[in-house]
């Protein structure tokens, strides 16, 4: 009877150690995923994107323009750069219908 009791205590100790290890491993995994998500958010920060040469175009109402079809000739737009901004007028605009238009220089 005493031997069974010792085996049960050993098993309980072993299981407790395994549980602690599993909890630490799970925490490390969640922490790594959180760090990865934080890095992605930093890379997607609009201000950081602007430093790579992109700009943000807004119509006269302040709405972000993502498609030339949203604009008309003569309309005033605002352009935000990494360092500064500009106001401009649209002379003409066209919409890219396919990626072939870009390759063929039709834009």
C-alpha positions in Angstrom: 0.0 0.0 0.0 2.8 2.4 0.9 4.4 1.7 -2.6 1.2 2.8 -4.4 1.1 5.9 -2.3 4.7 6.8 -3.2 4.1 6.1 -6.9 1.0 8.4 -6.8 3.0 11.1 -5.2 5.8 10.7 -7.8 3.2 10.8 -10.6 1.6 13.9 -9.1 5.0 15.7 -8.9 5.8 14.7 -12.5 2.4 15.9 -13.8 2.8 19.2 -11.9 6.3 19.7 -13.4 4.9 19.0 -16.9 2.0 21.4 -16.3 4.4 24.2 -15.3 6.6 23.5 -18.4 3.5 23.5 -20.7 2.3 26.8 -19.2 5.7 28.4 -19.7 5.9 27.2 -23.3 2.3 28.4 -24.0 3.1 31.8 -22.5 6.3 32.0 -24.6 4.4 31.1 -27.7 1.7 33.8 -27.0 4.4 36.3 -26.3 6.1 35.6 -29.6 2.9 35.9 -31.5 2.1 39.2 -29.7 5.6 40.6 -30.6 5.1 39.5 -34.2 1.7 41.3 -34.4 3.2 44.4 -32.9 6.0 44.4 -35.6 3.4 44.1 -38.3 1.4 47.0 -36.9 4.6 49.1 -36.8 5.3 48.3 -40.5 1.8 49.2 -41.5 1.8 52.5 -39.7 0.7 55.1 -42.4 3.4 57.5 -41.4 6.1 54.8 -41.9 4.6 53.9 -45.3 5.0 57.6 -46.3 8.7 57.5 -45.5 9.1 54.9 -48.2 7.9 57.4 -50.9 4.2 56.9 -50.9 1.7 59.7 -50.4 -1.9 60.0 -49.3 -4.3 61.8 -51.6 -7.5 63.3 -50.3 -10.4 64.9 -52.1 -11.8 68.4 -51.2 -13.9 66.8 -48.5 -10.9 65.1 -46.9 -11.8 61.6 -48.0 -8.9 59.4 -49.0 -8.7 58.8 -52.7 -7.7 55.2 -53.7 -9.0 55.2 -57.2 -8.7 57.8 -60.0 -12.4 57.2 -60.7 -13.2 59.1 -57.5 -11.8 62.3 -59.1 -12.9 64.6 -61.8 -10.9 67.1 -63.9 -10.7 70.5 -62.1 -11.1 69.0 -58.7 -8.8 70.2 -55.9 -6.9 67.5 -54.0 -4.6 67.4 -51.0 -1.5 65.3 -50.9 0.3 64.3 -47.7 3.9 63.3 -47.9 6.3 62.0 -45.2 7.4 65.5 -44.7 4.8 68.1 -45.6 1.8 68.4 -47.8 0.6 70.1 -51.0 -2.7 71.2 -52.6 -3.1 70.4 -56.3 -5.7 70.5 -59.0 -6.6 67.5 -61.2 -6.0 68.2 -64.9 -7.2 64.8 -66.1 -7.6 61.3 -64.7 -8.0 57.8 -66.0 -8.8 54.5 -64.5 -6.6 51.4 -64.9 -8.8 48.6 -66.1 -6.2 45.8 -65.9 -2.6 45.1 -65.0 -1.9 44.9 -68.7 -2.7 48.7 -69.0 0.2 49.3 -66.5 2.6 47.0 -68.4 1.7 48.5 -71.8 2.1 52.1 -70.5 -1.5 53.0 -71.1 -1.7 54.9 -67.9 
